[in-house]
């Protein structure tokens, strides 16, 4: 149950008062899972399913308020601070951060400004039938949804349209979740000293422009992305709520190859050096999904396909991963639910040579089946 504490702070030079509301909430998630590589483990479904949130809203009057966010994450199996990312096994040790989100926002009728580390305009949009866990069709394609040292500007709504501009410091996001500075594009790779195919060395600041449209049962988002390693991408997503079922569509179109052309000394979360000629080829990743609530049940179904090889060294179709996932939740009570997800991956390669995940199946891209069964409580 959410617990709300209300504190009144006197303004220094006036008799007026500004009201601050502090809300404490959280989620605890725990279960048994089997990875696509056949490894069984205990723990949460994914990193952000185990968290303690502190949210502050200070009303300044006139439709303006200031918000503050601090989100502490933990491993539900061990109690360790931090978490294993969605690319890692749920039972893995601590991640790179303890407070995964720390942000300040100013919101008014003229628009919103937010700074810090937080789930941004790409991450908060409900455009995937599954979250980016290893047991759904959205794994490793929900890119750039949260970065360190972000500034996000959001416009007011106009006829259902809102715009957002996001910039993030590249140097703060050079590593993946197994590193020490933020969360980058591909886990465990330090691109600061690497040469990408036909690109210059190093990382660059991230720039994202997004347009949202919301009108009745329709939601759509288009985003243009300029990424950490000089790659360009677009994302087009849409949902339609039919009432009895909600349909999902999302397509991530990466325009450039991301190719590490020399072996790197930076290691991934499995402490395995990233090999040369590993990365992520230019491709289109398309996801279709359905979510159907029925009484205490919610069913999920997803299909993810890629139009070409994900391994930048292959052109014969052997690494065109195809994923099918289904799952369901059953609400025991208002805040407690049972969960089940199952993923089936078809891929011509035994081990897909994605940087940081060459032989571990961290993103669920190698041929195999995985499942998660567990329980979740929110408060």
C-alpha positions, 0 to 999 in steps of 0.5 A: 500500500502506498504510504503518503507523507505530507509536509508543509514548508513555509516560504521565507518572505511570504505567508503563503505555503508550498505543499510537498507530497512524498510517496513511497512505493515499490515492487518485489518480484521473485521466481524460478527461471530457465534461460535459453542456454539451459541454465536454471536460476532463482530471482526476479524477472528483470532488474526494474521489477525489484525496487523502492521508489521515493517520489516527491511533488512540490506544488508551486501554484499556478499549474507549476510543480517540481518533482524529485525521484530516487529509485533504489533497486535490489536483487530479490534473491540475495538482497544485494543493492543494484541489480542484474540488467534485463540482458543478464540472468535474474540471479546475477549479482549487483549491477553498476548502480544502486539508485537506478533513477535519480531525477528532478523535473519542473512541470508547467502549462508551458511544458516539462523539463527533467534532468538526471537519470530516469526512464525517458520518453522512449522507455515510458511509452506503453508500446510493447506487449512484453517488457525487455526481459529475457523472456519476452519478444522485446529483449535488447530492442528497447534501446536508449530508454534510460541513460545517465546525465539526461536532459529532456524537454517535453511540450504541452499537448496540442490536439493529441500531439506532444513532442520531446527532445532528449540529450544525454552525455555520451561519456557517462554511458560508454559502458553497459550495465556490467561496467562502471559508468551508466548504461550504454547501448551494448552491454559490457563494451567500452566504445571509447577506444574502438573503431566502428565500421566506417565511423570514427572512434569514441562515443558521442552524446545521444540525441533523441527527438520523439513525437507522441500522438494519443487520441482515444484508443490510439497511441503512436510514437515516432522517434529519431535517434542519434546514438552513442556510437554514431549510429542512426536509428528510428523507432515507430510504434503504435497501439490500439485498444479494442477493449477486449484486447490491446494490439501492439506494433513496434519497429526499430530500424537501426541504420548503421552497423555497430562493429567492434573491429578489434578485440577490447580489453573491457569485459562483460558481466561474464568476465569474458573479453569481447571478441573482434568483429562482434556488434550489431548489424544494421537491421529492422526489428519488428514486434507484434503483440496482443494483451488481453485482460479477462477478469483476474487474468491478463494474457500476452502474446508476442512475435519479434522478427529481424529482416537480416542478420544481427551479426555484422559479419554474416550475410547468409541469414544464419543470425536472423533471430525470430522470437515467439513469446506468450505469458499470463498474470493472475491477480491474487489480490489488488497488489499481488499476482502470479506470473508466467512467461515463455520464450522460444527463439529460432536462430541459425547460429548456435551462438549469436555474436552480439558484443558482450553476449557472444556465447551466453545468450544474454539477450535471448538471441540464441536458439532455445527456450526460456521461461519464468514463473514467479510472484510479484507484490507491489505496494 
